[in-house]
Amino acid sequence: MTTPANGPDPGAAARKQARAAQPAQAAQTAGGYPRPTREELAAAAHRTIPDVIAPGLAVLFVGINPGLWSAATGWHFARPGNRFWPALHRGGFTPRLLHPGEQDELPAHGLGITNMVERASARADELTPAELVEGAAILTGKVERHRPRWVAVVGVTAYRIGFARPKATFGPQPEPLAGARLWVLPNPSGLNAHFTPETLGAAFGELRTAVAAG
């Protein structure tokens, strides 16, 4: 049975729905990596993600806590707009810009990532001071076990609260952490308007220079 030329086309609605779905499907796999859905992000609150860590790293970077994008994907600093990965490259730590999904390549460059607080949240300011203090103690034990040469805390406010250093500033810190030299970097979140991609990369570059100098 054929459809009259001017009559309703039974497949038109299905084709229209398929065309409408194409951009969304493309977004889900942008850059070859899946992107979490809104529902997956909502379900990611309070999850934890594994550290990227190994014994004897040159630098262990310490985030504040995983965001929802990170918790949904399992990748550190995963949210679009977070400038950690570009700053890492601009600062000279990686030979190319890595996607968060390539985080397992970091130990080959002598680098690792952990967090002050393990649980994920939509914003870092949802954490309590008590959580940061507890996280600092847990981090100290982690550094004792894995013995990185440097520990770089990515966020001065979290460092000040967690380690009871209210006057701490960016850069090298006077006291070591469990035998590792300690550095504080700016928060690479896109919400941090105090630093541009260029100045953030320069801050990472200062750490890279110190690491190379021994």
Residue frames relative to the residue before (quaternion, step in Angstrom):
aa qw qx qy qz dx dy dz
M 1.0000 0.0000 0.0000 0.0000 0.00 0.00 0.00
T 0.2439 -0.7801 0.5611 0.1313 3.62 -0.77 0.98
T 0.4504 -0.6668 0.5231 0.2809 3.53 -1.24 0.50
P 0.5139 -0.6416 0.4632 0.3312 3.61 -0.82 0.91
A 0.6203 -0.5926 0.3672 0.3595 3.58 -1.04 0.81
N 0.7791 0.3023 -0.1667 0.5233 3.57 0.98 -0.79
G 0.5289 0.6451 -0.4014 0.3781 3.59 1.27 0.15
P 0.6967 -0.4611 0.3339 0.4364 3.58 -1.27 0.04
D 0.3042 -0.7372 0.5788 0.1702 3.57 -1.06 0.80
P 0.3895 -0.7579 0.4630 0.2440 3.61 -0.40 1.15
G 0.7219 0.4471 -0.2639 0.4576 3.64 1.05 -0.58
A 0.4610 0.7163 -0.4416 0.2819 3.58 1.21 -0.20
A 0.6614 0.5119 -0.3170 0.4473 3.57 0.90 -0.89
A 0.6564 0.5102 -0.3166 0.4567 3.59 0.97 -0.82
R 0.6602 0.4996 -0.3172 0.4626 3.57 0.97 -0.85
K 0.6308 0.5337 -0.3288 0.4573 3.58 1.02 -0.78
Q 0.6538 0.5090 -0.3065 0.4685 3.57 0.99 -0.86
A 0.6466 0.5205 -0.3196 0.4570 3.58 1.00 -0.81
R 0.6531 0.5054 -0.3195 0.4647 3.59 0.98 -0.84
A 0.6494 0.5232 -0.3175 0.4513 3.58 1.00 -0.81
A 0.6710 0.5125 -0.2958 0.4467 3.56 1.10 -0.68
Q 0.5394 0.6745 -0.3985 0.3087 3.59 1.11 -0.55
P 0.6741 0.4752 -0.3369 0.4542 3.66 0.76 -0.81
A 0.6425 0.5237 -0.3295 0.4520 3.55 0.99 -0.81
Q 0.6490 0.5108 -0.3189 0.4649 3.57 0.98 -0.84
A 0.6350 0.5246 -0.3277 0.4627 3.56 1.02 -0.79
A 0.6504 0.5195 -0.3222 0.4509 3.56 0.99 -0.82
Q 0.6270 0.5604 -0.3380 0.4226 3.56 1.07 -0.73
T 0.7859 0.2613 -0.1385 0.5430 3.59 1.10 -0.57
A 0.2107 0.8019 -0.5339 0.1659 3.60 1.11 0.55
G 0.8294 0.1475 -0.1413 0.5199 3.54 -0.87 0.99
G 0.6150 -0.5764 0.3462 0.4121 3.57 1.21 0.26
Y 0.6775 0.4353 -0.2901 0.5171 3.60 1.26 0.04
P 0.4917 -0.6693 0.4603 0.3136 3.61 -0.92 0.82
R 0.2467 -0.7456 0.6001 0.1518 3.54 -1.15 0.68
P 0.4913 -0.6792 0.4500 0.3079 3.60 -0.88 0.82
T 0.4533 -0.6588 0.5297 0.2828 3.52 -1.18 0.63
R 0.6833 -0.4639 0.3548 0.4382 3.56 -1.28 0.20
E 0.6493 0.5193 -0.3135 0.4588 3.56 1.02 -0.81
E 0.6499 0.5136 -0.3136 0.4642 3.58 1.01 -0.80
L 0.6323 0.5228 -0.3305 0.4665 3.57 1.04 -0.73
A 0.6606 0.5132 -0.3114 0.4508 3.57 0.92 -0.90
A 0.6942 0.4795 -0.2700 0.4639 3.56 1.07 -0.76
A 0.6055 0.6180 -0.3363 0.3719 3.58 1.25 -0.32
A 0.4570 0.6954 -0.4545 0.3179 3.61 1.21 -0.25
H 0.8363 0.1866 -0.1951 0.4772 3.54 -1.07 0.94
R 0.4692 0.6431 -0.4738 0.3765 3.62 1.17 0.13
T 0.2768 -0.7132 0.6070 0.2150 3.53 -1.33 0.18
I 0.1944 -0.7613 0.6023 0.1405 3.58 -1.23 0.38
P 0.5790 -0.6125 0.3989 0.3612 3.60 -1.09 0.60
D 0.5173 -0.5987 0.5120 0.3344 3.53 -1.24 0.51
V 0.2750 -0.6558 0.6574 0.2494 3.51 -1.37 0.29
I 0.2673 0.7874 -0.4827 0.2749 3.56 -0.03 1.27
A 0.0224 0.7603 -0.6485 0.0301 3.52 -1.28 0.55
P 0.6024 -0.5638 0.3998 0.3992 3.62 -1.14 0.37
G 0.8673 0.2110 -0.1252 0.4330 3.52 -1.21 0.65
L 0.2511 0.7836 -0.5306 0.2033 3.60 1.06 0.65
A 0.5451 -0.5842 0.4793 0.3632 3.55 -1.26 0.40
V 0.8009 -0.0110 0.0446 0.5971 3.60 0.92 -0.94
L 0.1354 -0.7344 0.6593 0.0868 3.53 -1.04 0.89
F 0.2159 -0.7759 0.5831 0.1070 3.58 -0.53 1.20
V 0.1678 -0.7962 0.5793 0.0493 3.55 -0.97 0.92
G 0.2175 -0.7693 0.5910 0.1076 3.56 -0.54 1.20
I 0.6227 -0.5292 0.3985 0.4164 3.57 -1.25 0.14
N 0.6914 -0.3255 0.2247 0.6046 3.57 0.83 -1.06
P 0.6106 -0.5624 0.3810 0.4071 3.63 -1.12 0.38
G 0.3629 -0.6776 0.5889 0.2496 3.54 -1.14 0.67
L 0.7073 -0.4630 0.3105 0.4346 3.57 -1.27 0.12
W 0.6052 0.5384 -0.3625 0.4609 3.60 1.05 -0.67
S 0.6657 0.4977 -0.3082 0.4628 3.57 0.91 -0.86
A 0.6695 0.4998 -0.3030 0.4584 3.57 0.92 -0.87
A 0.6743 0.4972 -0.2974 0.4579 3.59 1.03 -0.74
T 0.7631 0.3739 -0.1940 0.4902 3.59 1.05 -0.74
G 0.4157 -0.6902 0.4840 0.3414 3.57 1.13 -0.66
W 0.6055 0.5546 -0.3398 0.4586 3.59 1.30 0.16
H 0.4281 -0.6942 0.5166 0.2607 3.57 -0.93 0.86
F 0.8428 0.0876 -0.1028 0.5209 3.57 -1.14 0.77
A 0.2574 0.8391 -0.4443 0.1793 3.57 1.03 0.84
R 0.5511 0.6472 -0.4125 0.3275 3.60 1.06 -0.53
P 0.4956 -0.6315 0.4950 0.3324 3.61 -0.92 0.80
G 0.7279 0.3655 -0.2944 0.4999 3.55 -0.83 0.98
N 0.5622 0.5490 -0.4122 0.4612 3.59 1.20 -0.28
R 0.2969 -0.8191 0.4782 0.1106 3.56 -0.78 1.05
F 0.3133 0.7740 -0.5016 0.2262 3.58 1.20 0.32
W 0.7182 0.4626 -0.2745 0.4416 3.58 0.70 -1.04
P 0.6470 0.4798 -0.3391 0.4860 3.65 0.93 -0.68
A 0.6536 0.5085 -0.3249 0.4568 3.61 0.97 -0.79
L 0.6072 0.5547 -0.3463 0.4514 3.56 1.06 -0.73
H 0.6825 0.4651 -0.2719 0.4940 3.56 1.01 -0.85
R 0.6550 0.5086 -0.3164 0.4607 3.59 0.88 -0.91
G 0.6924 0.4926 -0.2743 0.4502 3.56 1.03 -0.76
G 0.5684 -0.6458 0.3578 0.3631 3.57 1.27 -0.06
F 0.4690 0.6942 -0.4401 0.3231 3.60 1.21 0.21
T 0.7843 0.1840 -0.1081 0.5826 3.60 1.09 -0.62
P 0.5220 -0.6717 0.4264 0.3076 3.61 -1.00 0.75
R 0.7749 0.1008 -0.0784 0.6191 3.57 1.26 -0.29
L 0.5982 -0.5465 0.4331 0.3948 3.55 -1.29 0.24
L 0.2261 -0.7854 0.5667 0.1044 3.55 -0.64 1.14
H 0.4082 -0.6398 0.5868 0.2823 3.55 -1.23 0.59
P 0.6154 -0.5523 0.3881 0.4069 3.63 -1.03 0.56
G 0.6323 0.5525 -0.3280 0.4327 3.58 1.10 -0.66
E 0.6578 0.4766 -0.3051 0.4971 3.57 1.30 -0.15
Q 0.2735 0.8222 -0.4719 0.1625 3.58 1.24 0.29
D 0.6235 0.5637 -0.3537 0.4104 3.60 1.08 -0.58
E 0.5554 0.5835 -0.4005 0.4366 3.60 1.27 -0.01
L 0.5081 0.7021 -0.4047 0.2917 3.59 1.19 -0.42
P 0.6578 0.5190 -0.3577 0.4123 3.67 0.77 -0.81
A 0.5925 0.5631 -0.3701 0.4415 3.59 1.13 -0.51
H 0.6892 0.4145 -0.2607 0.5340 3.58 1.27 -0.41
G 0.5678 -0.6182 0.3737 0.3947 3.58 1.27 0.17
L 0.6020 0.5803 -0.3268 0.4405 3.57 1.26 0.36
G 0.0143 -0.7866 0.6169 0.0232 3.55 -1.23 0.49
I 0.2323 -0.7551 0.5969 0.1397 3.56 -1.34 0.23
T 0.0785 0.7356 -0.6719 0.0350 3.51 -1.17 0.81
N 0.3768 -0.7161 0.5348 0.2435 3.60 -1.27 -0.21
M 0.5662 -0.5747 0.4635 0.3666 3.55 -1.22 0.50
V 0.7817 0.1190 -0.0364 0.6111 3.57 0.96 -0.95
E 0.4424 -0.7498 0.4324 0.2348 3.56 -0.77 1.02
R 0.6843 0.5237 -0.3151 0.3977 3.60 0.92 -0.81
A 0.4403 -0.7007 0.5031 0.2489 3.55 -1.06 0.78
S 0.0326 0.7698 -0.6374 0.0081 3.52 -1.25 0.58
A 0.6305 -0.5416 0.3895 0.3968 3.55 -1.24 0.36
R 0.7949 0.0673 -0.0096 0.6030 3.59 1.07 -0.76
A 0.5608 -0.6203 0.4319 0.3379 3.55 -1.10 0.71
D 0.6456 0.5408 -0.3416 0.4172 3.62 1.06 -0.61
E 0.5092 0.6151 -0.4350 0.4161 3.60 1.26 0.17
L 0.5735 0.5986 -0.3795 0.4108 3.59 1.23 -0.29
T 0.3931 -0.7033 0.5384 0.2468 3.56 -1.14 0.61
P 0.6282 -0.5208 0.4021 0.4153 3.60 -1.17 0.41
A 0.6275 0.5472 -0.3446 0.4337 3.59 0.98 -0.76
E 0.6350 0.5233 -0.3317 0.4614 3.59 1.02 -0.74
L 0.6639 0.5007 -0.3056 0.4639 3.58 0.99 -0.80
V 0.6328 0.5163 -0.3282 0.4747 3.58 1.02 -0.75
E 0.6573 0.4870 -0.3086 0.4854 3.58 0.93 -0.87
G 0.6490 0.5298 -0.3159 0.4453 3.57 0.99 -0.85
A 0.6226 0.5399 -0.3410 0.4524 3.58 1.05 -0.71
A 0.6485 0.5065 -0.3150 0.4730 3.57 1.02 -0.76
I 0.6459 0.5061 -0.3162 0.4760 3.58 1.00 -0.81
L 0.6345 0.5300 -0.3232 0.4605 3.57 1.00 -0.83
T 0.6271 0.5443 -0.3404 0.4412 3.59 0.95 -0.82
G 0.6622 0.4968 -0.2999 0.4740 3.57 0.96 -0.84
K 0.6318 0.5354 -0.3239 0.4576 3.56 1.05 -0.78
V 0.6539 0.5029 -0.3039 0.4766 3.57 1.00 -0.83
E 0.6189 0.5419 -0.3392 0.4563 3.59 1.03 -0.74
R 0.6948 0.4770 -0.2785 0.4607 3.59 0.98 -0.83
H 0.8022 0.3475 -0.1577 0.4591 3.59 0.82 -0.98
R 0.2566 -0.8453 0.4473 0.1395 3.58 1.31 -0.18
P 0.1241 0.7688 -0.6152 0.1230 3.63 0.54 1.05
R 0.5470 -0.6087 0.4544 0.3519 3.58 -1.19 0.47
W 0.7885 0.1148 -0.0304 0.6034 3.56 1.05 -0.85
V 0.1441 -0.7264 0.6622 0.1148 3.53 -1.27 0.57
A 0.0843 -0.8018 0.5915 0.0097 3.56 -0.75 1.08
V 0.1853 -0.7858 0.5841 0.0839 3.57 -0.43 1.24
V 0.2466 -0.7951 0.5446 0.1019 3.56 -0.66 1.17
G 0.7403 0.2937 -0.2491 0.5510 3.56 0.20 1.32
V 0.2865 -0.8106 0.4846 0.1611 3.57 -0.21 1.25
T 0.6274 0.5457 -0.3582 0.4245 3.63 0.98 -0.70
A 0.6520 0.5038 -0.3131 0.4723 3.58 0.94 -0.86
Y 0.6425 0.5146 -0.3246 0.4658 3.57 1.00 -0.78
R 0.6474 0.5303 -0.3283 0.4380 3.59 0.87 -0.91
I 0.7056 0.4527 -0.2692 0.4740 3.57 0.88 -0.95
G 0.7050 0.5022 -0.2835 0.4127 3.57 0.73 -1.08
F 0.7916 0.2948 -0.1411 0.5163 3.57 0.97 -0.88
A 0.4362 -0.7231 0.4434 0.3004 3.58 1.27 0.31
R 0.4537 0.6309 -0.4805 0.4065 3.54 0.85 1.09
P 0.0981 -0.8706 0.4770 0.0705 3.61 0.54 1.13
K 0.7316 0.4067 -0.2415 0.4910 3.62 1.15 -0.45
A 0.3559 0.7553 -0.4896 0.2513 3.60 1.23 0.18
T 0.1655 -0.7684 0.6122 0.0858 3.55 -1.13 0.73
F 0.6860 -0.4586 0.3512 0.4424 3.56 -1.30 0.01
G 0.6846 0.4920 -0.3614 0.3984 3.52 -1.26 0.47
P 0.7743 -0.3332 0.2361 0.4834 3.58 -1.25 -0.33
Q 0.2935 -0.7465 0.5754 0.1597 3.53 -1.10 0.79
P 0.5641 -0.6511 0.3864 0.3295 3.60 -1.00 0.74
E 0.7502 0.3613 -0.2123 0.5114 3.58 1.09 -0.62
P 0.4306 -0.6784 0.5184 0.2926 3.62 -1.04 0.67
L 0.3145 -0.7039 0.5944 0.2287 3.54 -1.36 0.13
A 0.8252 -0.1857 0.0786 0.5276 3.55 -0.39 1.28
G 0.7668 -0.3776 0.1853 0.4849 3.56 0.97 0.89
A 0.6378 0.5006 -0.3288 0.4842 3.59 1.26 -0.23
R 0.4703 -0.6312 0.5250 0.3238 3.55 -1.15 0.58
L 0.2828 -0.8053 0.5150 0.0790 3.52 -0.98 0.93
W 0.0271 -0.7830 0.6201 -0.0406 3.55 -1.02 0.97
V 0.1950 -0.7654 0.5999 0.1279 3.58 -1.08 0.69
L 0.1526 -0.7915 0.5907 0.0378 3.56 -0.84 1.09
P 0.5869 -0.5544 0.4358 0.3978 3.59 -1.20 0.31
N 0.5576 -0.5736 0.4825 0.3567 3.53 -1.25 0.47
P 0.3145 -0.7949 0.4858 0.1824 3.65 -0.61 1.04
S 0.3438 0.7523 -0.4981 0.2602 3.60 1.23 0.12
G 0.5453 -0.6196 0.4614 0.3253 3.53 -1.12 0.70
L 0.5948 0.5730 -0.3566 0.4366 3.59 1.25 -0.30
N 0.6004 0.5566 -0.3596 0.4478 3.59 1.26 -0.29
A 0.1445 -0.8435 0.5154 0.0450 3.57 0.03 1.33
H 0.5331 0.6474 -0.4069 0.3621 3.60 1.23 -0.15
F 0.7671 0.2787 -0.1569 0.5561 3.57 1.22 -0.40
T 0.3152 -0.7188 0.5912 0.1856 3.53 -1.00 0.91
P 0.6739 -0.4513 0.3512 0.4679 3.64 -1.18 0.12
E 0.6582 0.5214 -0.3128 0.4440 3.59 1.02 -0.78
T 0.7125 0.4375 -0.2752 0.4745 3.59 0.82 -0.93
L 0.6025 0.5357 -0.3580 0.4710 3.57 1.13 -0.55
G 0.6452 0.5107 -0.3155 0.4727 3.57 0.98 -0.84
A 0.6365 0.5267 -0.3254 0.4600 3.57 1.04 -0.77
A 0.6301 0.5290 -0.3338 0.4602 3.60 1.04 -0.76
F 0.6457 0.4878 -0.3132 0.4971 3.59 1.01 -0.78
G 0.6321 0.5494 -0.3281 0.4370 3.57 1.05 -0.75
E 0.6072 0.5454 -0.3534 0.4570 3.59 1.07 -0.65
L 0.6424 0.4964 -0.3190 0.4890 3.57 1.00 -0.79
R 0.6390 0.5355 -0.3322 0.4411 3.58 0.93 -0.86
T 0.6378 0.5230 -0.3204 0.4659 3.58 1.00 -0.78
A 0.6600 0.5015 -0.3027 0.4703 3.58 0.97 -0.86
V 0.6425 0.5177 -0.3226 0.4637 3.59 0.99 -0.81
A 0.6703 0.5004 -0.3016 0.4576 3.58 0.93 -0.90
A 0.6617 0.5130 -0.3064 0.4530 3.57 1.10 -0.65
G 0.5455 -0.6380 0.3822 0.3863 3.54 1.31 -0.19
